[in-house]
Amino acid sequence: MIEYEKSANALSGTGVTNKMRLTKGHYVKLEEAAVEIMHRLSDILNINSVYVARNDKQHVTIQHAYNRDVKVIEVGQDFLYEDSY
């Protein structure tokens, strides 16, 4: 079960309490869901590697990576923006 807080302004007049509980999903953390999505994308698209990177227009840094068979990319790798494609 995931609990999160909503602002009082968003809840005023709705009869909903400040603390909401999400019970229908089975993911405890957003990160767990993101990892599962990367695994499924790899399977659906029939590709080896899926990754999420942060791009600040100077560097591209790998934040999360999934390599099905061959390790191609790793979390923490950093590339110059001009060298990435």
NORSULHU-V319664 format. One line per field, one symbol per residue. ss: DSSP state (A for helix, B for strand, O for the rest). phi: phi as a letter, one per 20 degrees, with the letter a starting at -180 (. if undefined). burial: 1 if it has 9 or more other ideal C-beta (glycine too) atoms within 8 Angstrom, else 0. A space follows every 50 residues. Layout:
ss = ???
phi = ???
burial = ???
This chain:
ss = OBBBBOOAAAAOOOOOOOBBBBOOOOOOOAAAAAAAAAAAAAAAAOOOBB BBBBBOOOBBBBBBBBBOOOOOOOOOOBBBAAAOO
phi = .ddbddffffdfmemeffedcddfedefcgffffffffffggffelcfcc bdcecdmdcddfebbcdfddfdccgnfccfgfeeb
burial = 01000100001000000001010000100001111101101100000011 10000000111101111100001000001010000
